[in-house]
């Protein structure tokens, strides 16, 4: 009997209202070929499970010494920074993960009862995902919602993503695919019969700037979005507005012109102002801090919205 297709998932979020129309369940796949410095889900980038640590949950001191520290076969845990216990007022020593020694085996997470340490990334089969979404069908039907497959980059796990989309459509669920578009057209084309809406990121129109900042060129992304539109697919264009990267008038104008070119395929242009929530999340999986920008002002976002509307495009600020 052949092995059932499975995918690496880092989160399944029910009652999601920001990943497509209506009430949805969003399945977040782990692993992405892009390296956006502003990524608000840095735990989604690697394709393997990772030990994540949330300091506010850590109880520290003797309890950790006899549990998670003792469980680690690599001696990758130690006591680090101190904190004040909110109940007792006592000073406690928090656990610190030595990332150069940790191999993400997850044994420490099994012993960490407050779940300060947890393994981010779990393999699911298509049927295991279906068992989680079927009970919410009534919410989907009433609200015009459904299931969104997101990432990371879901197209990087193409076999699993296509299989899941196919099963969802076989059971008459509305489907959305949240994607950066960085894949071969052959892969994207396989999703077309089973995807009701693409939530499609456009980050920068200049390929050299795109590759310099994000690590990959944008030619496949632009080719795929044009092909989706030409093939009858529906698109919700998502533009993360990143200060000093893509918020200049020239780039935004080029982006708007592309959206016009895509015609009726574009249902809405969604403008996503940069936020810094990914900064603290990054420190859960790494000791290396990331660069932090200043979020764009409301006035700046309204200005960008007006620019897209001047091209006759339906635009909203997320």
N, C-alpha and C positions, 0 to 999 in steps of 0.2 A: 504493500500500500504506500503510495507516494506521501512524502512529508507535506503537511498542510502549510500553506503560505502564512507567514507571520511577518509583523512589522514592529520596529522599535518605536514605542510611544512614550512620551514623557508626561502627558496629561490628557485627561478626558474631562471636558468642562460642560456640564449640563446647564440649561437655562442661560445660554449665551445669547446676548442680544446685540453684539457688535461684530459678528462674523457672518453677515448676510441678512436677508429679510426674515422677520418673524423671530419666534423663539427657536433656538437651535441647540444642538449638542455639537461641540467642536472637539474633534480628535486631533491632537497635536503630535505629529510624528517628529522623531528626533533625528537630527543630522541635516546640515546645510552646507553647500559648497561656497556660499558667500560669507564674508566676514565684515558685516556692517558694524562700524565702531559704536553706533548708537543702539544696537540691538537691544530691545526691551526684554528678550527672552534668551540670554546668553547660554542658558542650560540646554537650548535647542540645537546648538551648533555641532556638537560632536555626535558621531553615529553610535556611540557605545554608552552604557550606563556610567554615571558619575556620582561619587559621593558628594552630597551637598550638605552644608552646615548652616543652620540658622541660629545665630548667637543668642537671641532673646529667649530661645527655648532651653538653652543649656543650663543645667543645674550645677555642673562643675564639681570640683573638689573630690571628696572621698567616694561619692557615688559613681562618678565617671571612672575613677581609678580602678574600681573593682568590676566595672562592666565593660564599657566600650574600649578603654585603653587596654585592658587585659585581653580583649577579644582580638585585637589587631595582630596578625602574624608577622607584619612587616615593621612593627614598631614605628608606625607612621602617625601616631597620635601623641600629643604632649599637652601639658598645661601651658597656656599662653597668657592673654590679657586677663585682667580682673574686672569684676562687675559687682554691683551692689544688689543683693537679693531684695526684691520689692516687698516681700512679706516680713522677713526677719531683720532686714537692714544690715546683714552681715556681708562682708566681702568674700566673694567666691572667685576661684580661678576657673576660667573657661577653657574648654578643649580647643586645641589648635591642630589642624590637619597639615602634616608635612607632605606637601603635594609631590615632592620629588621622590618620596618613598611609597606613596599610596598607589595601589594597583586597582582600586575601585572594586574590590572583592565583595564589599557589602556586609562583612561579618560584624563590623562595629555598629552598623545601622540596626542589625537584628537585636543588639543588646541595649540600644539607646531608647529607654522607655518614653522620654518626653518627645522623641522624634526630632531632636535637634540635628542629629545625623540621619540622613536618609538617602537611599539609592535612587537617583533620578534616571529613569529609563527602564521600561518593562516591555517584554515581548508579548504581543497579543496576536491571536489568530483572527481571521475575519469573523468567524462565528462568535468569538468572545466579545468583539466590538458590537456585533448585532444584538447580542443579549443585553447589552447596556443601553442601546438606543430604542429598542422595540417598546419598552414600557412608556416612553415619552411621546408616542405617536399622536395621542390626543392633543397634547400641547402644540405639536407641529401643525396638525390639521387646523386647529382653531386659529392659530396666529399666522398661518402662511409660512411657517418655518420648515426646518428640516435638519440635515446633518451637514456640517462643514468639515472637510479634511484640510488641516493646516500643518504648519511646521514650526521650526525648521523649514525644509523644502520637501514637500510630499512627493514631488516628481523624482527625487533622488532615491526613493523606495518605490519605484514605478510598478513593479509586479504586484506588491501588496496594495498600493493605492488603486490601481485599476481593478483588482479583484474586489476590493471593498466597495468602490463606486458601482461596479457591476451588480453586486449583491443588494446594495441599497436600492438601485433602480428596479431590480427584480421584485423587491417588496414594496415598490411604489413610494419610496421616500424622495422628497426634494433634496437635491444635492448641490453643494457648492465646493469649489476647490480654491483654496487660498494659496497663491503661488508667486514666486519671484519670476517665473517664466524661464529660468535658466535650466534648459534641458534640450535634447534634440527634438525636432519637430515630430519624428517618429513616435517618441514617447508621448508628447502632448496630444497627438492625433488619436492615440489609443483611448484617451479620456473623453473625447468629444461626445460619443454616443451616450455617455452616462453622467454628464455634468450639466446641470441646469444653469449654473452661473459660475463664472471665474472671477474671483477677487484677485485682481492682477496688479502687482506692484510695478510702478515706474519710478526709478530713483534718480536717474540723470540721463540726459540725451547725448552727452559726449562720452564716447566709449573709452577714450584714454583716461578721462577723469574718473569714470566709473571703475575701471580696472585699478587705477592707482589707489582709490579709497576703499573699494569693496573687495577687490581681489579677482574679479572676473570682468570680461568685456560685456558690452550690452547688445552686440549684434544678434545673438540668438534670442534674447529677450524681445527685441523689437520685431524680429522676423516672426516669432511665434505669436505675438499679439496680433499682428496683421493677418496671419494665417487663421487664427481663431475667428476673427471678425469675418474674413472671407468665407469661412466654412459654416457660418450661421450661428456661432457661439455667442453667448451673452456675456458682457464684461462689466464689472464694477471696477473702475480704475482707482487704485489707491496710491496716493502720492505722500510719502513721509516728508514733511517739510523740515529740513535740517539746516539750521543757520550756518552760513559760510560754506555750504556745500552745494545746495540745489535751489536756494530761495531767491536767486537773482532773476530779474525780469527776462533776460535772454533765454535762460534754460526753461523757465516756466512757460514762456511763449512758444518755444519749440515743442514742449510737452502738450500744450493746448492744441497746437496745430495737428499733432499726431492723433489726438483724441477726436478731432473733427474728421480726420482722414478715415478713422475707424467707423464712422457713420452711426447707424442705428444700433450697432452692436453694443455701444456704450450706454448703459442704463443710468449711470451716475458717476461723477468724479468725486471721490472722497479725499479730502485734504486732512492729513494726520499730523498735527503739530508735534514736534519733538518734545518728549518728556524724559526725565532722568531716572525713571524707575529701574531701568536696567543696571544702573551703577551699583546699587546695593545688592541686586541679584547676582551680579558678576562676582562679587566677593564671597558669595556662598560656595563657589566652585573654584576660585582662584585667589592667590595672594597678590596678583598683579592688578593694580587699579586701572580703570579705563578713563579716557578723556571725557570730560563733561562739558556740554555747551549750555547756553542760556536759552530756555524755551522761547519761541517767537511770541510776540505780544498779540493780544486780541486784534489790535488795529492792523498788524501785519497780516494776520490770517484773513481778515475781512478784505484787505487789499488784494490778496492772492485769489480769494473767492471771486471777487469782482472781475479780475482778469479773465478767469475761465468763463464766467458768465458772459463776458463781452464777445466770446466766440460762439455764443449760443449753446453752451454746454451746461447741463444741470450739475451744479457743484454744491457740496455740503462740507461743513467743517465737522470732523469727527469729535 
